[in-house]
Amino acid sequence: MSEAAPSGPVLVGVDGCRAGWIAVALHPGGTRPEARIFPRFADLVAAFGADTIIAVDMPIGLPDRIGGSGRGPEQAIRSFLGARRSSVFSIPARAAVEAETYQAACELAQLHSDPPKKVSKQAFFLFSKILEIDRLLQSDVGLRSRIIECHPEFSFCRLNNMVPMRFAKKTGGALNPDGIAERINVLALHGMDSDLFTDGPPRGAAMDDLVDASVNLVIAGRHAKGLTETFPANPVRDRHGILIAIHG
Protein backbone atom coordinates (compact mmCIF):
# COMPACT_ATOMS: atom_id res chain seq x y z
CA MET A 1 0.00 0.00 0.00
CA SER A 2 1.43 3.38 -0.97
CA GLU A 3 1.78 6.10 1.63
CA ALA A 4 -0.71 8.95 1.53
CA ALA A 5 0.61 12.15 0.01
CA PRO A 6 1.37 14.89 2.57
CA SER A 7 -1.61 17.18 3.05
CA GLY A 8 -1.91 20.86 3.84
CA PRO A 9 -1.55 24.11 1.96
CA VAL A 10 1.47 25.35 0.10
CA LEU A 11 3.01 28.09 2.27
CA VAL A 12 4.59 31.12 0.63
CA GLY A 13 6.41 34.14 2.06
CA VAL A 14 6.80 37.07 -0.33
CA ASP A 15 8.77 40.30 -0.45
CA GLY A 16 9.19 42.90 -3.15
CA CYS A 17 12.60 42.94 -4.82
CA ARG A 18 14.49 44.54 -7.70
CA ALA A 19 13.20 41.99 -10.23
CA GLY A 20 9.61 42.10 -8.97
CA TRP A 21 8.78 39.66 -6.19
CA ILE A 22 10.76 37.01 -4.33
CA ALA A 23 8.74 34.05 -3.07
CA VAL A 24 10.02 31.51 -0.56
CA ALA A 25 7.71 28.51 -0.73
CA LEU A 26 7.33 25.31 1.27
CA HIS A 27 5.24 22.48 -0.17
CA PRO A 28 3.37 19.98 2.03
CA GLY A 29 5.78 17.44 3.47
CA GLY A 30 8.81 19.47 2.40
CA THR A 31 11.67 20.38 4.70
CA ARG A 32 13.58 22.94 2.65
CA PRO A 33 11.88 25.95 1.06
CA GLU A 34 12.54 27.04 -2.51
CA ALA A 35 13.18 30.66 -3.49
CA ARG A 36 11.84 31.93 -6.82
CA ILE A 37 11.51 35.27 -8.58
CA PHE A 38 8.33 36.46 -10.27
CA PRO A 39 8.02 39.69 -12.30
CA ARG A 40 4.32 40.08 -11.43
CA PHE A 41 2.36 39.20 -8.31
CA ALA A 42 -0.39 37.63 -10.43
CA ASP A 43 2.19 35.21 -11.89
CA LEU A 44 3.23 34.24 -8.37
CA VAL A 45 -0.34 33.53 -7.28
CA ALA A 46 -1.01 31.45 -10.39
CA ALA A 47 2.22 29.45 -10.00
CA PHE A 48 1.40 28.01 -6.58
CA GLY A 49 -2.23 27.08 -7.15
CA ALA A 50 -5.46 27.49 -5.24
CA ASP A 51 -4.45 25.71 -2.03
CA THR A 52 -1.86 28.28 -0.96
CA ILE A 53 -1.39 30.67 1.97
CA ILE A 54 0.64 33.73 0.96
CA ALA A 55 2.08 36.18 3.51
CA VAL A 56 3.44 39.29 1.83
CA ASP A 57 5.30 42.36 3.04
CA MET A 58 3.10 44.88 1.28
CA PRO A 59 0.19 47.01 2.51
CA ILE A 60 -3.20 45.40 1.83
CA GLY A 61 -6.43 47.36 2.22
CA LEU A 62 -6.53 51.09 1.51
CA PRO A 63 -8.72 53.44 3.58
CA ASP A 64 -10.40 56.43 1.96
CA ARG A 65 -9.12 58.65 4.76
CA ILE A 66 -6.15 58.52 7.13
CA GLY A 67 -6.19 59.77 10.71
CA GLY A 68 -2.80 60.06 12.39
CA SER A 69 0.44 58.43 11.23
CA GLY A 70 -0.71 55.99 8.56
CA ARG A 71 -3.27 53.22 8.42
CA GLY A 72 -4.41 51.43 11.55
CA PRO A 73 -1.92 48.55 11.05
CA GLU A 74 1.08 50.88 10.90
CA GLN A 75 -0.04 52.68 14.03
CA ALA A 76 -0.70 49.37 15.80
CA ILE A 77 2.79 47.87 15.39
CA ARG A 78 5.17 50.84 15.70
CA SER A 79 5.18 50.93 19.48
CA PHE A 80 6.53 47.35 19.62
CA LEU A 81 9.55 47.95 17.41
CA GLY A 82 11.78 50.36 19.31
CA ALA A 83 14.74 51.36 17.13
CA ARG A 84 13.25 49.39 14.22
CA ARG A 85 10.09 51.52 14.10
CA SER A 86 11.44 53.57 11.18
CA SER A 87 10.94 50.47 8.98
CA VAL A 88 7.17 51.06 9.16
CA PHE A 89 6.19 53.49 6.41
CA SER A 90 2.98 55.52 6.63
CA ILE A 91 0.68 54.51 3.79
CA PRO A 92 -1.76 57.22 2.69
CA ALA A 93 -5.38 57.07 1.58
CA ARG A 94 -6.45 55.10 -1.51
CA ALA A 95 -6.71 58.20 -3.73
CA ALA A 96 -3.04 59.02 -3.08
CA VAL A 97 -1.87 55.45 -3.73
CA GLU A 98 -3.73 55.45 -7.04
CA ALA A 99 -2.17 58.78 -8.14
CA GLU A 100 0.13 58.70 -11.16
CA THR A 101 2.76 61.20 -9.98
CA TYR A 102 4.51 61.95 -6.70
CA GLN A 103 3.17 65.51 -6.69
CA ALA A 104 -0.41 64.33 -7.18
CA ALA A 105 0.05 61.67 -4.50
CA CYS A 106 1.22 64.30 -2.00
CA GLU A 107 -1.68 66.61 -2.82
CA LEU A 108 -4.25 63.83 -2.48
CA ALA A 109 -2.64 62.49 0.68
CA GLN A 110 -2.92 65.89 2.31
CA LEU A 111 -6.53 66.24 1.17
CA HIS A 112 -7.48 62.86 2.65
CA SER A 113 -5.58 62.92 5.95
CA ASP A 114 -6.03 64.50 9.34
CA PRO A 115 -3.69 66.17 10.10
CA PRO A 116 -2.75 66.81 6.46
CA LYS A 117 0.37 64.85 5.57
CA LYS A 118 2.37 64.37 2.38
CA VAL A 119 3.78 61.06 1.10
CA SER A 120 7.35 59.92 1.72
CA LYS A 121 9.38 59.01 -1.36
CA GLN A 122 9.97 55.52 0.11
CA ALA A 123 6.22 54.94 0.39
CA PHE A 124 5.55 56.33 -3.11
CA PHE A 125 7.93 53.81 -4.67
CA LEU A 126 5.80 51.02 -3.18
CA PHE A 127 2.54 52.17 -4.73
CA SER A 128 2.79 50.19 -7.99
CA LYS A 129 3.34 46.97 -6.04
CA ILE A 130 0.54 47.81 -3.59
CA LEU A 131 -1.80 48.25 -6.54
CA GLU A 132 -0.78 44.92 -8.10
CA ILE A 133 -2.13 43.12 -5.04
CA ASP A 134 -5.07 45.47 -4.60
CA ARG A 135 -6.34 44.85 -8.13
CA LEU A 136 -6.09 41.09 -7.68
CA LEU A 137 -8.05 41.20 -4.43
CA GLN A 138 -10.71 43.39 -5.97
CA SER A 139 -11.18 41.06 -8.92
CA ASP A 140 -10.98 37.74 -7.03
CA VAL A 141 -12.75 37.72 -3.67
CA GLY A 142 -11.54 34.17 -3.02
CA LEU A 143 -7.95 35.35 -2.72
CA ARG A 144 -8.73 37.52 0.31
CA SER A 145 -8.65 34.63 2.75
CA ARG A 146 -5.36 33.31 1.34
CA ILE A 147 -3.23 36.45 0.95
CA ILE A 148 -2.34 38.22 4.17
CA GLU A 149 -0.27 41.28 4.96
CA CYS A 150 2.66 41.03 7.31
CA HIS A 151 5.66 43.21 8.19
CA PRO A 152 9.08 41.52 8.50
CA GLU A 153 10.45 43.59 11.37
CA PHE A 154 7.28 43.05 13.35
CA SER A 155 7.30 39.36 12.40
CA PHE A 156 10.83 38.99 13.76
CA CYS A 157 9.73 40.78 16.91
CA ARG A 158 6.83 38.35 17.33
CA LEU A 159 9.05 35.33 16.77
CA ASN A 160 11.60 36.74 19.23
CA ASN A 161 9.21 36.87 22.21
CA MET A 162 8.15 40.43 21.33
CA VAL A 163 11.73 41.72 21.50
CA PRO A 164 12.68 43.75 18.39
CA MET A 165 15.85 42.98 16.52
CA ARG A 166 18.94 44.58 17.99
CA PHE A 167 20.70 45.31 14.71
CA ALA A 168 19.41 46.94 11.53
CA LYS A 169 19.43 44.90 8.33
CA LYS A 170 21.16 47.76 6.54
CA THR A 171 23.44 50.61 7.57
CA GLY A 172 24.23 53.41 5.17
CA GLY A 173 22.42 51.60 2.38
CA ALA A 174 24.61 48.48 2.67
CA LEU A 175 23.76 45.12 4.21
CA ASN A 176 24.70 44.86 7.87
CA PRO A 177 26.17 41.38 8.47
CA ASP A 178 25.23 41.48 12.17
CA GLY A 179 21.61 42.30 11.34
CA ILE A 180 21.33 39.58 8.71
CA ALA A 181 22.94 36.99 11.01
CA GLU A 182 20.65 37.97 13.90
CA ARG A 183 17.58 37.37 11.77
CA ILE A 184 18.83 34.10 10.29
CA ASN A 185 19.41 32.85 13.85
CA VAL A 186 15.79 33.64 14.75
CA LEU A 187 14.57 31.86 11.62
CA ALA A 188 16.68 28.80 12.46
CA LEU A 189 15.02 28.63 15.87
CA HIS A 190 11.68 28.41 14.05
CA GLY A 191 12.75 25.56 11.78
CA MET A 192 14.08 27.41 8.75
CA ASP A 193 16.86 25.55 6.91
CA SER A 194 19.94 27.82 7.12
CA ASP A 195 21.31 26.37 3.86
CA LEU A 196 18.75 28.55 2.09
CA PHE A 197 20.85 31.59 3.08
CA THR A 198 24.20 29.92 2.43
CA ASP A 199 23.21 29.56 -1.21
CA GLY A 200 22.20 33.23 -1.30
CA PRO A 201 19.23 34.89 -3.02
CA PRO A 202 18.20 34.15 -6.60
CA ARG A 203 19.22 36.63 -9.26
CA GLY A 204 17.14 39.79 -9.06
CA ALA A 205 16.87 39.83 -5.25
CA ALA A 206 19.17 40.79 -2.38
CA MET A 207 19.94 38.91 0.82
CA ASP A 208 17.66 41.14 2.90
CA ASP A 209 14.81 40.38 0.47
CA LEU A 210 15.43 36.65 0.96
CA VAL A 211 15.49 37.04 4.74
CA ASP A 212 12.26 39.05 4.74
CA ALA A 213 10.46 36.61 2.44
CA SER A 214 11.62 33.78 4.71
CA VAL A 215 10.16 35.29 7.87
CA ASN A 216 6.96 35.91 5.92
CA LEU A 217 6.95 32.18 5.15
CA VAL A 218 7.06 31.42 8.88
CA ILE A 219 4.10 33.76 9.38
CA ALA A 220 2.20 32.00 6.56
CA GLY A 221 2.75 28.71 8.41
CA ARG A 222 1.56 30.18 11.69
CA HIS A 223 -1.49 31.63 9.96
CA ALA A 224 -2.36 28.24 8.44
CA LYS A 225 -2.37 26.83 12.00
CA GLY A 226 -4.54 29.66 13.34
CA LEU A 227 -1.71 31.14 15.40
CA THR A 228 -1.57 34.68 14.03
CA GLU A 229 -3.34 37.75 15.39
CA THR A 230 -4.38 40.90 13.59
CA PHE A 231 -2.96 44.32 14.35
CA PRO A 232 -5.04 46.26 15.15
CA ALA A 233 -7.08 43.73 17.10
CA ASN A 234 -10.37 44.86 15.55
CA PRO A 235 -9.49 45.76 11.97
CA VAL A 236 -11.81 47.45 9.52
CA ARG A 237 -12.25 46.86 5.80
CA ASP A 238 -11.80 49.29 2.96
CA ARG A 239 -14.53 50.30 0.51
CA HIS A 240 -13.95 47.10 -1.50
CA GLY A 241 -14.30 44.88 1.56
CA ILE A 242 -10.57 44.15 1.83
CA LEU A 243 -9.27 43.69 5.39
CA ILE A 244 -6.85 46.36 6.62
CA ALA A 245 -4.60 44.46 9.04
CA ILE A 246 -1.07 43.25 9.61
CA HIS A 247 -0.87 39.61 10.72
CA GLY A 248 1.71 38.42 13.20
N, C-alpha and C positions, 0 to 999 in steps of 0.2 A: 504494500500500500504506500503510495507516495505521500510525502508530508504536505500539509496544507500550506499554501503560500502565505507569507506574512501579511497581516491585515493592518489597516490604519491609513491615515492620509499621508500624502507626500508633504513634507515640511520644507518651506522655503523662506530664507532670510534674504532681504533685498536692500541694496543701497545704490544711490545714484553714483555714477563714475564718469570718467572722461569719455568713454565709448558709449555711454548710455546708462545701462543698469548692470550691476553685478548681482548674480543670484547664487546663493550657497544652499544647495538642496540635499535633503536626506530622504531616501526612499524607504518604504516599510521594510524592516528587517536589516537595513544597512547599518554599517558601523562607521563608515567614513563618508563625509559629505563630498559633493562635487561642486566646483565653482565654475560658472559659465557667464558669458557676457551676452547681453541682448541689446540691440540698438533701440528697441521700442518696448514699452511695458506691455503692450498688447501681445507682442510676440512671446514674451516671458510667460504670461498667463496661459496662452494657448499651448506652449511647450510642455507644461506640467500636468495638464488635464484637469478634469472637473473635481477630482477628489484631492484638493490641495489646500493647505493653509499657508497664506503668504503674509509675513510680517515685514513691513517696509518702512524705512526711515524717510518718510515724506508726509507732509500735512495732508490729512484726509478730512473733508467736511469744511465748508467755507461759509461762515456767517455773513449776513448782509450788513451787519454793523459790529464794530469792535468797541468794547469798553475797557479801558485800561491797557496794559502792556501785552497785547496779542490776544489770540483766542483763549478760551477757557483752558485747554490742555497745556498751553505754554505757561500760563499763570499757575497752573496746578503743580507743575513739576519743578519750577525754578528753585523754590525754597529748599529742596532736598539736595541740590547739587553743589553748594558751596562755591569753590573756585571754578568749577566746571559750568556754572550757570550761563556764562557767555556763549556756550554752544547752542543755547535755545533761542532761535530767532523769533521775532514777533511777526506773525503772518497777518496781513491786513484783511479787510473785507473782500468778499467775492468780486465786486466790481473792480477793485484795484488789481487783483490777481489776473483778471481777464483782460486788463489793459494791454495795449500793444507796445507802448513806450514807457521808459522809466519816468519821464515827466508826467505822463497821464496817470501812471500808477500812483505817484506821490499825490497828485491833485485829488484823485478819487479816494485814496486812503485817508487823507485829511477830511474830506467831505463825509466819510462814513465811519469816523472814529470820534470817541469822546474820552479824553481830550484829543483834539486834532493831532495826528501824527503822520509823518511821511514814512516812506518805505526805505529800508536799508538796501544797499546795493547787493549784499549777500543774499537777502531774501528775494530780491527781484530776479536774480539769476536762477532761482528755484522754480519760478512760476511756470515755465513750460513743462517741467516734469510734474508739478502739482496737477496741471490741467490734463496731462496724459491719463493719470489715474482718475481724476474727476469725471472725465468724459466716459471712461469705461464704466464707472459705477452709476452714472446716470443712465447709460444705455442698457446695462445688464444688472437688474436688481439682485439676481442670484449671487453675484460676486460680493455683495456687501457683507455677507456673513463669513466670507473666506479671506478677505483682504483687510488686514488691520494695520493701523498706524502704531509705530513705536518710535522711541528716540534712543539711540545707542548709549549716550552717556547716562541717561536715566535707567536704561536696562542694566548696564554694568553696576550702577548703584544698587538696584534691586537685587541683583545676583550676589552682591558683596555685602549682604546684611544691612542695606540702606546706608552704606558708607560710600561716598563718591570716590572716584579714582584720584589718587594722589598726584599723578603726573599727567600733563597734557599729552595728547597724541602728537601734536605738532608744536614746535617753537620756532618763531621767525619764518614760518612757511615751510619748514623742513620737518620730516618725521623725527619724532623724539624716541630714540630706542628704549628709554626707560618706560615711557608711556605705552608703547606697543607691547613690551614684555609684560608689563603689569596686567594689561587686558588679556593677553594670551594665557597668563597664569589663571585668571578668573575663569576663562572659558574652559581650560583644562579641568578645573575643579567641577565643572558642570558637564563633563563627558566629551568635550570637543577634542578630536584627534589633532594633536599639535603638528603632525606631519603636514597638515593642510597649509600651515604657515611656513614651514621649512621650504616647501616647493614654491612659495610666493604666489602673488596674484596672477590671474590670467592677463594677457596683453590687453591694454585698454583700461586697466584699473590699477590703483595703488594699494600698498599694504594696508593703509588705514581704511580703505574701502572694503577690503577683504575682512578685516577685523570687525568692522561695523555690520557687514552683512552676516557674519558668523554669530554675533550676539543676537541679531534679529532672528536667526534660525532657532536659537535657544528659546527665545520668546514665543516663536511659532509653536514649538513643542509644548511649552507650558500652556499656551492658549488651547491647544488641542486637548489637553488634559483638564481644562477648566480651572487652571491655577492663576490666570492673570486677573488683574483688576483694572478698572478704567479710572483715568485721571482726566477731569474731575470725577468724583464718585457718582454724580448724577448728571451725566452728559446730556446735551440737547442735540437735536438734528438740524441740519441746514434746510433750506427751502425745498431741496430735492429729496429730503428724507434720509440723507447720509449722516451717520453718526459722527460727532465731533469729539473725539476722545483719543488719548494716548493710552496704549495698553502696556502693562508692566507687571 
